[in-house]
Amino acid sequence: MKSSTILKISCGVILFHLLGHSIGHFTWKDTDDAGLLDIISKMYSHQFEFMGKTQTLGGHHDGYSLLFAVTLTMLTAITWIASGQIDTARQIKAMLMVTGIALLFCGVIEMIYFFPLAGGTSLLAGAMHYFVYLRETISRRAVQNA
């Protein structure tokens, strides 16, 4: 399978993660659990000063969630661009090393703090990025040494 195809599949994995994350972001407060509803209410009712801004814990949660959605969108775009240039642009390899490692770290964090599906999608996408990086690095060295 070509490196560009692996990266396009990785785009699909990241988009799947983005879809699930977006659904979770907009529905996490929809529950019938009275205890959880009480906690959610408290998360949005108590305001505090944080670095010059009055905020609630719920507001922080929403903000971080939206930032992660933007990050997943950016990673999808970067991956798509990389898939179209992996055969011609040397710099793409270095970028894939960075995005691969970042996605792997996201996957580990998601496995610890969230749940396996979220962590698994980041781990899979990160492994694909890093695999393409290694594949392209090794194949280029082989060509240069031949």
Residue, then its C-alpha position, 0 to 999 in steps of 0.5 A: m500500500k502506498s504511503s499516500t493511501i495510508l495517510k488518507i486512511s489516517c485522515g478517515v480515522i481522525l475524522f471518525h474521532l472528530l465526529g465522535h468527539s463532536i457528538g460527545h461534546f454536544t451531548w455530554k450534559d444530556t443525562d437522566d442521572a440525578g447525581l451527574l446532573d447535580i455535578i454538571s449544574k455545579m460545574y456551571s454555577h460556581q464562577f472563579e477568577f482564572m488568569g484575569k478571566t471569570q470562568t466556571l469549571g464547565g466553561h473550562h471543560d467546554g473550551y478544552s473540548l472545542l480546542f481539541a475539536v479544532t486540533l483534530t480538524m487541523l490534524t486532518a487537514i495536515t494529514w490530507i496535505a501530506s498525503g498529496q505531497i509525501d512523494t515529492a516533499r522531503q519536509i513532509k517526513a519530518m512533519l509526520m514524525v512530529t504529528g505521529i508522536a503527538l497523536l500517540f501521546c494523545g492516544v495514551i492520554e485518552m486511554i488514561y483519562f477517557f476511554p479506549l475508542a478515543g485512545g485507540t483512534s489516536l493511537l492508530a492514526g499516530a502509528m500510521h503517521y509514524f509508520v509512513y515516516l519510518r517507511e519513507t526514511i528507510s526507503r529514501r536511505a536505501v535509494q541513496n545507498a544503492 
